[in-house]
Amino acid sequence: VPPLFESARIDLGGESQSKKFLLIQKIGVGKYISKILLNGKVLNREWMKHQEIAQGGKLVVHVTEKPSSLETHERPPSITLRTN
């Protein structure tokens, strides 16, 4: 699901000199995600790892009116399917 907003800034805290932010920007019009960039690199999934969020940076979500193949990529890991 694409963001409902054009842009957002999330303060991740930290000391004043090393304060981190996650900046989110939506580009385009539509309800389908066509491409996601995290710090300029393509992210081939619609979810983020905790470490990626905690590092901060810029997340750019490109949206379109037509379905894309991004929705068929990697699924998030499940914490309920433990094998031990």
Salt bridges, closest charged atoms under 4 A:
GLU6 OE2 - LYS26 NZ 3.81
ASP11 OD2 - LYS19 NZ 3.51
GLU52 OE2 - ARG45 NH2 2.76
GLU74 OE1 - ARG45 NE 3.92
